[in-house]
Amino acid sequence: MDAKQERPVRRVERIVMAEPVSTDIVGGCCPPSDSLFERCGWFYALCREHLFHDHSPEIAKDFWRDQGPTPGTHLLELGCGPGFYACRFAEKYPDLRTTGIDLSKALLTRARTRAAAMKLQNCSFHLADVHQLPATVGTVDAIVVSRLFLVVPNRDDVMREIFRVLRPGGKCFVAEPVQSARTQFPLSVMWLLAKLTSFTKVPYVEPHRVTTMTEGEFHSLVEAQPWQHIAFRREGRYQTAVCTKPCAAEEAALPRATETLLEPCVA
């Protein structure tokens, strides 16, 4: 596809959440059909399973230490794709309720198939836009966001939604890659597969190149919300942030505790 045929990533204004056993959509809305994640979702799912780093141990430690979640805790995975974290934590903690949100019907189908194969009753998946989460999401206790900011059109809107739907005292874990060359590989292969399997040229909404955030950009994005505490870490190919929402609205005005740690590289 030449330069004149490229289209910038567009924002889908809103897609209403559907019930997990329904046809995914309500009110006639539908996800973008010209998305690489619809065309080549299977390859992205393969990368999520075997190529991307698994932050599950770090997430569990940051959220619940060694005690595990209390019964009824609700964890939300934004941009869940094939449901890697939602299923993993639902399996590990039977008293935990997990929900996955994504805008790809193809990937949500894979997530539901995965949950069904694992016989998970405490895990569900819904179609929705992370820029404007439906009211039915409610308030959650914990949020996991991994590699999402590589593909969303408006990062600030997503961070505001994360802060909004977290309950007071809730925590979110954000992980973003820092190496552009390695991060580019899945997207480049998806573009190639799409070209090889399409008889016509389709102007997919995804860009040809990913843009990773510098440390300063990542910190600025996260710190724009009035968190009570933020722990930044640099772990090999990823930078992460663990953010805690103030327990009361007035505490947002108190001085914020921020820590930055450099940890050993991960494979």
Buried (B, 14 or more C-beta within 10 A) or exposed (E): BEEEEEEEBEBBEEBBBBEBEEEBBBEEBEBBEBBBBBBBBEBBBBBBEEEBBBBBEBBBEBBBEEEBBEEEBBBBBBBBBBBBBBBBBBBEBEEBBBBBBBBBBBBBBBBBEBBEEBEBEBBBBBBBBBBBBBEEBEEBBBBBBBBBBBBBBEBEBBBBBBBEBBBBEBBBBBBBBBEEEEBBEBBEBBBEBBEEEEEEEBEBBBBEEBEBBEEEBBBEBBBEBBBBBBBBBBBBBBBBBBBBBBEEEEBBEEEBEBEEEEEEEEE
